[in-house]
Amino acid sequence: MREPACTDADTGVGVGADTDTDTGADTGADTGADTGADTGADTGLGAGVVRPALRRVLASLRGLVRQAAHRGSPEQRRADEPGRNVAWLVGRAAATWRRHLLAPLRGLVRRVERATPPGRDRAIDALRALAIGGVVLGHWLVTALVLDSGAIRVVSPLRYMPQLAPATWLFQTLAVFFLVGGYAAARSRGAAAGTYRQWLGARLARLFRPVGVVLAVWSVTVAGMLAAGADTVTVARLVKLVLSPMWFLVVFAVLTATTPLVARLHPMWPLVTVAVIDLVRYGVGGSSWGGAVGVLAGWPASHELGESLESMNVLVEWLASHGLSESLGSVNVLAGWLVPYCVGAAWARGALRSRTAGWVLLVGGAVGAVGLVLGAGYPAAMVGVPGAAVSNLDPPTLAAVCFGLAQCGAALLLLGPLRRVLRRPAVWAAVALVNLSAMTIFLWHQSAMILVTALGLLAGEALPGLHTVPDGPEWVLARLGWVPVFGLALVVCWVAFHTRGWAASRKTRLANA
């Protein structure tokens, strides 16, 4: 029985399949089709290369721990002179480090490099990894779990320190993920040999497969917490925090399903849709567009335009009085993210090849976002802030979409430098590993933060930056120190759930082969 090529159960973007245009970029020639079929040899980075090598690294780490715990007999350790004992420990630690960690890691790097198809555009994988990393780091920095009167509250430092809002522009990177997703889906569908139903089913299966593990684990966790008498409000807040990233999967799945329809849609159309809906939703004086309306109404040369915009306030007030503003805004959930998705599709069909296009998107998007924040009253934070009247993400506003266009431009301009950096095997291996685990990282990063915070609460003392109120710069500095701990907890989640989920899906594929 031959083994099917691994197509990355985690990312849905084919990190382990043959030469797969689903992951790559245009290098001047089509590097292959995303058919999901076995090519007869494992030429990708999945089942046959990366995961076995990672298992060897983990086994070596366990061996390192065992050697440290069982160095000689108790009699031998007591007989050692202190100086000789320290020297032995240092020498042995260096030897075991080289043998049990560096050597397997170097072997992993070599295997990933050998398995990478020559035509693969590694910069696309790097953009996806940067997008996931930005989202995860942003969530860890702007989300605090605070114990208040026996219940957990989810608090944002931006509520206490609004001056940090510009920092969110560094970590809100979802537009880049939709850019790469639109590019990959458009190329994949264009090269697919099967039917639309087969193509969509394969992509959605890869996208949603890791979700089942998260839901199962948290179902058991919630049942255990409730049985132990945990506060129901706390349980509800934690579940909401864990499930909140999954809205992204639903939107991404809908856009993927519409790929044949939007593959040639100009990004301007969804952009105009977002602008019109924002104008209708925020047209009342004092809201986001209210200042602009007032200015236009006061300009003699724009008197008629100002009157037209003022008349729209009647419609806005009617929508608000009937509770329809939020329903209208929900359209932007799809339209807003459709903009970078369409930019990616345009990139896939040969547009946006010049650096000029990248600069136009970067400068135009940045000017638009800054202008809307400064002149139209949009929030400066590009993430949601609990208690804020307007959120740039729920649903996406015109300011967030303009900011996303700027990110798309920056991503296009970074392609060249990324390709040069990723010629280094070690850097490329790290990017490949992140791509193989992209959805696991995305789905489990909030759980990792909750795990560390829960363990910190058991200490019984206030741990700055972990479960204290985020009300000052010292909290931010302390929080940065906790980020590596969250990362370690995320690795534990990866070891516990990613490998098992992949192993189960791999057995299913073998059984159906």
C-alpha positions, 0 to 999 in steps of 0.5 A, a space after each residue: 500500500 503506498 502512502 498518500 502525499 501529506 497535504 498538511 492537515 493543519 494549514 489547509 494550504 498544502 505544506 506537504 504535498 508534491 510541488 503544490 501551487 497551493 503554497 508556492 508563489 509564481 517563480 516565473 513558471 507554474 510549479 505544480 498543481 494542488 490535486 491532493 493526489 499521490 505523486 508516487 514519492 514524498 517530495 514535500 515536507 509532511 509525513 515522510 520528513 518533518 514529523 518523524 524528524 521532530 519525533 526524533 528530536 523529542 526522543 533525544 530531549 527525553 534522553 537528555 533529561 534521563 541522563 541528567 537524572 541518572 548520572 552514575 550511582 549515588 555512591 559515585 556521586 558522593 565520591 566525586 570531588 566538588 571541582 571534578 563534579 562541576 567539570 563533569 557536569 559541564 562537559 557532560 552537558 555540552 556533550 549531551 547538548 550536541 548529541 541529543 539536541 543539536 545533531 537531531 536539529 541539524 538533521 531536521 534542517 537537512 531533511 527539510 532542505 532536501 525535501 523542498 521542491 526547487 520551484 517552491 516560493 518560500 516567501 509565501 510560507 514566510 508571509 503566512 508564518 508572519 501573519 500567524 505569529 503576529 496574531 498570536 503575539 498580539 493576543 498574548 499582549 492585549 489580553 489579560 485574565 484578572 481575578 475579580 471577586 472570585 471570577 475571571 475577567 478578560 481585560 485589555 491593557 488598551 483600556 487603561 493605556 490607550 496611548 499604546 493603540 498604535 502598537 496594535 498596527 504591528 500585530 494585527 496581521 490577519 489581512 496578510 493571511 487573507 492575502 496569501 489565502 486568496 493567492 493560494 486558493 485562486 492558483 489551486 482552483 485554476 490548476 485543480 484536476 477534479 471537480 469543484 466539490 472535490 477541491 472544496 471538500 479537500 480544502 475545508 477538511 484540512 482547514 477544520 480537522 484540528 477544530 474537533 480536537 479543540 472542541 473535544 478537549 474543552 468540552 471535557 475541561 468545561 464539564 470538569 470545571 463545572 463538576 468541581 464547582 467553578 464559577 459559571 461566569 468564569 467558565 463562560 468567559 474562558 470558553 468565549 476566549 478560546 472559541 473567539 479565534 474560530 470566527 476567522 475559520 468560518 469567514 475563511 471557509 466562506 471566501 474559499 467556497 466563493 473562490 471561482 466567483 471572486 477570482 476575477 473580482 476587482 478589490 475595489 468592489 468590496 472596498 466600496 461596499 465597506 465604505 458605503 456601509 460605514 457611511 450609513 452606519 456612522 453617518 450621525 453627527 458625532 460618530 465616525 463620519 459625523 465630523 466629515 459630514 459637518 465639515 462638508 456641510 460647512 464648505 460653500 463649494 460642497 453645500 449640495 454634497 453636505 446636504 446629501 450626506 446630512 440627509 443620510 443621517 435620517 436613514 442612519 437614525 431610522 436603522 439605529 432606532 430599529 436595531 438594524 445598524 449591527 445587522 447591516 455592519 455584519 455585511 462587512 465581516 465578509 466584504 472587509 476580508 474579501 478585499 485582501 482576498 481579492 488582492 491575493 486572487 489578482 496577484 495569482 492571475 498575474 497582476 501586482 507584479 511590479 514594485 510600484 503596485 506594492 508601493 501604491 497599496 502600502 502608501 495609499 492604504 496607510 494614508 487612508 487608514 491614518 486619515 480615517 483615524 485622525 479625521 473621521 474619528 475611527 479608533 486608533 486601535 486595530 484590535 477590539 477593545 472591551 467597552 469601546 463604542 466602536 471596534 475596527 474589527 467587529 465588524 471590519 471598518 473602512 479604516 481596518 480595510 485600508 490598513 489591511 491594504 497597506 499590509 498587502 503592499 508591504 507583503 508584496 514589497 517584502 517578497 524579494 528580501 524574504 526569498 533571499 533570507 530563506 535560502 538559509 536552510 535553518 531559517 527555512 526549516 523554522 518557517 516550514 515547521 510553523 506552516 505545518 502547525 499553523 492551525 494548531 498554533 492559531 487554535 491553541 494559543 489562547 488555551 496556552 495562555 489560559 493554562 499558564 494563568 491558571 497555574 499562576 493563580 494556584 501560586 496564591 500570590 499576585 504575579 505581575 504581568 500574568 493575572 494582575 490588572 494591566 494598568 501601567 507600563 510595568 505590566 507591559 514589561 512584565 507581560 513581555 517576560 511571560 510571552 516565552 512561558 506562553 510559547 512553551 505552553 503552546 509547544 506542550 499543546 502542540 506535542 499533546 494534540 497536533 501529532 495525535 490529530 495528524 496520526 489519526 488522520 494519517 491512518 484514515 488516509 492509509 486505510 482509504 488508499 
